[in-house]
């Protein structure tokens, strides 16, 4: 019984070791692409950072939890929502124009 196991181990080593130790082909170069299909350019990253800083700065200066939250909305996130809405529509037209 032990001899059969030794022969089977040698046969498995003969068949599988060359496959495991062989040179693997180089994968074809694929450029990095985000899963959503949106590449963030430098300007887009800057716009996101300015958005975060704008809302945080408006919140720190206006203190909407103590004062009127409606005036904060019209000065803080309101213009940001309009800006990103315009960007969203612009990219939609640009994508379907091609």
C-alpha positions in Angstrom: 0.0 0.0 0.0 2.8 2.4 0.9 4.5 1.8 -2.5 1.4 2.8 -4.3 1.2 6.1 -2.4 4.9 6.8 -3.2 4.3 6.1 -6.9 1.2 8.3 -6.9 3.2 11.1 -5.2 6.0 10.9 -7.7 3.5 10.9 -10.6 1.7 13.9 -9.2 5.1 15.7 -8.7 6.0 14.9 -12.4 2.8 16.4 -13.7 2.2 19.3 -11.4 5.7 20.7 -10.5 6.5 21.9 -14.0 3.2 23.8 -14.1 3.8 25.3 -10.7 7.5 26.2 -11.3 7.1 27.2 -15.0 7.4 30.8 -16.1 4.1 32.6 -16.1 3.3 34.9 -19.0 3.3 38.6 -18.4 -0.3 39.9 -18.1 -1.4 42.3 -20.8 -1.1 45.9 -19.7 -4.5 47.3 -18.7 -4.6 51.0 -17.7 -6.1 51.6 -14.3 -9.7 52.4 -14.4 -12.0 53.1 -11.5 -14.9 50.8 -11.0 -17.5 53.5 -11.7 -15.8 54.5 -14.9 -15.1 58.0 -13.7 -11.5 59.2 -13.8 -10.9 61.9 -11.2 -8.8 64.6 -12.8 -6.9 67.2 -10.8 -9.6 69.8 -11.3 -12.3 67.4 -10.1 -10.3 66.6 -6.9 -9.8 70.3 -6.3 -13.5 71.0 -6.7 -14.3 68.2 -4.2 -11.8 69.7 -1.7 -13.2 73.2 -2.2 -16.7 71.9 -1.7 -15.8 70.3 1.7 -13.9 73.3 2.8 -16.8 75.7 1.8 -19.4 73.7 3.7 -17.1 73.3 6.8 -16.2 77.0 6.7 -19.8 78.1 6.4 -20.8 75.9 9.3 -18.0 77.2 11.4 -18.8 80.9 10.7 -22.6 80.8 10.6 -23.2 78.1 13.4 -26.5 76.9 11.9 -27.3 74.9 15.1 -27.5 78.1 17.0 -28.9 80.5 14.4 -31.3 80.1 11.4 -30.5 76.9 9.5 -32.3 78.3 6.4 -29.8 81.1 5.9 -27.0 78.6 6.2 -28.6 76.4 3.6 -28.8 79.3 1.1 -25.2 80.3 1.7 -23.5 77.0 2.5 -24.7 73.8 0.7 -27.2 75.6 -1.6 -24.7 76.9 -4.1 -22.7 73.7 -3.8 -25.8 71.7 -4.8 -26.4 74.0 -7.8 -22.7 73.7 -8.8 -22.6 69.9 -8.7 -25.9 69.7 -10.4 -24.5 71.8 -13.3 -21.4 69.6 -13.4 -23.5 66.4 -13.5 -25.6 67.7 -16.3 -22.5 68.9 -18.2 -20.9 65.5 -18.0 -24.1 63.9 -19.1 -24.3 66.0 -22.2 -20.6 65.5 -22.9 -20.9 61.7 -22.6 -23.9 61.4 -24.9 -22.6 63.8 -27.5 -19.8 61.4 -28.5 
